[in-house]
Amino acid sequence: MGKVTGFKEFERKDETYKQVKDRVKNYNEFTVPLSDKGMTEQGSRCMDCGIPFCHSGCPLGNLIPDFNHMVHQGEWQKASWILHATNNFPEFTGRLCPAPCEQACVLGIIEDPVSIENIEKNIVERAFKEGWIKPQPPKVRTGKTIAVVGSGPAGLAAAQQLNRAGHTVTVFERDDAIGGLLRYGIPNFKMEKGIIDRRIAILEAEGIIFKTNVNVGVNYDIKELKKFDAVVLCGGSTERRSLPTPGVEANGVVQAMDFLTQQTKVVFGQKVKDQVLATGKNVIVIGGGDTGSDCIGTSNRQGAKSVVNFEIMPKPPGHRSPSTPWPYWPLQLKTSTSHKEGVERNWLINTKEFVTNSKGELTALKTVNVEWEMVPGERPKLIEVPGTEKTWKCDLALLALGFTGPEATIADQLGIHRDVRSNYKAEYGKYQTNIPKVFTAGDMRRGQSLIVWAISEGREAARQVDIFLMGKSDLSTKNEGGDLIGL
């Protein structure tokens, strides 16, 4: 695929970024794309590797060598067809996916891997610019009605696939706009919300019905779901993890998702009462994942006095750890664009107390350094290091600790079984709960995961729903072809 000697001739080049001093002044995307020639060269780096392990790294099964080859040849429209054959929303994954496909790239064994994610993003942006992505409503309706609860990537993927099969699909979203975590959980500087809106416009033109401010089981009677021929629950994993730490209820200890959601709403002109702001404050972000990184970037844009990051795990190595060899997802230090905007990062540190003043306002954090004791056959044990206690000035502590599972409201009201991790129980590959016409997919079923897994599960659940309703299905999931419509 690509140019036979391309990987020898061209080095990997990624899109560049606007200077930190400029980009932190606003909440816009700040990437600077490569030239058309540069993108063609990057597509040319894809090797004729025989067995493309990038496929195994991608939960969607994207046909990566195929669309890379089309980019190499300048056949951008064909590249778009191939990309959309397995991925409903490459404009989302091309910005937000951590790209496990790149970590599984064969070229990555000896050189920098092919820049698959950036190529994907450029393909779909070219497709939108050229007008190749157009509404394609189904020619025939089946008369079957389906409710999709949740409008994140899993819900949207399920909705589009089921609509393509001719069913009438209604998507319910409890927030005031479509997109789920993509809308308010992802900062605008990582993905501008117009990217979501233009895709939703396509889905609406194809016949999907969207209803916002509808919280199923709260302000929408759960019994109303019985009117549909099938239901797909894609509400996500939204129960936020906290800390069993003294003072965690203090004024100034805030869940990361609340902080991020408020700022995104303000960016779009909404009034947020008592908005939590980092302006002029000593901010400590507890949690070293992507959400923690987003809090760092947002805090710097709000004008924080200082930003510090705590992570309880050891600092990962600068290069792939021997414990996670190719083609597995590597244990390796990740430094995001937000980290580069200014933060003090700390590993192997545990918060012992949130210190407050007489008004209950946060003033400091007490911490201790820790180590992990590893005993074969046993769970790792957290050990405090004597004499490492420290007090940190802190006016705002942001808890970016991930999620423990989905909310129980719908499961309790419908009687859906849950697994030991509190996720809605449904067998992988079937996606059907203990209630025959109720299916579930995405983070609500599998727990907190990647956007590519959400889209993949939404697609696969849609196929199972279609089989349940019609006895068979022409919807494809992974690498099966025949799913090039809707472009």
C-alpha positions, 0 to 999 in steps of 0.5 A: 500500500502507499508508495513501495519505498515511501516509508524510507523516503519520508519521515513522519510529520504531524500537524503543528500547533499555534504558539502557546501564548496565542492559543491560550487566549481563546477556546478554539482549535489550534492545529495547523494542518499539513499541505496537500503534498505533505499529506500525500507523503504521509499516506505514502509511508504506509507499507505493504506489510502483508498483515496490517496489524493496525486493523487489530489495534482499531476496534472499528476495524478501519480499512487503514492501508486502503484509505492510506493508499488512496491518499497516496494516489490523491484519490480523496473521495475514494478514501472517504468512501473507504473510511466511512465504510467502518467509521460513522464519525471520523471527524470525531475519532480523527481529533479525539481517539488516542490512536491504538492503530498507530501503536500497532502499526508495523512500521512503528517497530523500527520507525515512527508509525504512519500518522493514521489519525491525522490522515483520517481527520484530513480525509473527512475534512476534505470530504465535508469541504468538497460536499461529498458527505450528503444526506442519504435517507433510506429509500424504504421504511420498515415501519419499525420504531426504535428509541435510542437513549443517549446521543454520544458516539455510541448512540449516534452510531446506533441511530445512523445505522438503524436509520440506514436499515429503514427503521424510524429512530428517535434519539433522546438526550437529557442535556440541552444539545446533542452530542453527549460527552462530545458536546460538554465533556470535551473542551472546545479547543480539542473539538469545536462544536460546529464539528458536531452540529454539521454531522447532526444536520446530516443525520436529521436530513436522513430522517433521525428524530432528536429530542433534547432535555429528555431525561428518560426515567426522570422527566420522561416516563419509562413506560413510554419506551414500551411504545417502541419496537426496540430500545437501545440504551447508550447513556454512557458511564456517568457516575463520577468517582470521588475520594474517601478523603477528609474535607472532600466536601469543601467549597473548592473541591470540584468534579472535573466534568462540572468544571469542563461543562460549565466552561463549554456552555459559557463559550457558547453564550450560556449563562452559568450561575456560580461558575467555577473559575480557575482565574487567579487561583492555585489549581491542583488537578487530581488524576493524570488521564485525558480529563485531567489534561483537559482541566489543565488546558482549561485552567490555563485559559482561565488564567490560573495562578498555578496549575499542579497535577497529581497522579497516584501511579508511577511515572511511565517510561519515556518509551514503550515499556517492555511489559507492553510490547508491540502491537499492544497499547504501550505503557508510555508517558503521554504529554498532551498539548495542554501539559505543554501549556504549563503544569507541574506534574507529580507521580506517586502522590496521594491526597490525605486531606483537603484543608479548609478555613473557618468558612469551609473554603479550600486553602490547601492539600496535604499529601504523602508520597506512595509506592506500590508493593507488587506481590505475585498473585495478589492485588497491588498494595499502596504503601505510604513513604514515611517522612514525605508529607507535604502541604500544597497551597490550593484554592481549587481542586479538580477531581479527574478520577474517571467514572465508576459506571452508568447511572442506575435510574433506567436499569432500576425502573426497567429491571435490567440486570447489571454486572459486578461493575454496575454496567448494564449487563448484555453479552458482547456481540449480542448487546441484548439485555435480559429484557428482549427488546432492550439493547445496550452499547458503549460505556453503559455496557462495557464501562468507561472506554475509548470513543472508537469502542463506543462507535464500534459497539453502537454499530454492532448493537444496531446490527443485532437490533436489526436482526431482532426486528427483521430476522436478518440484517444487511448492516455491516460492522467490521470490514464487511463492506457493503456499508458505503451509503450515507456519504 
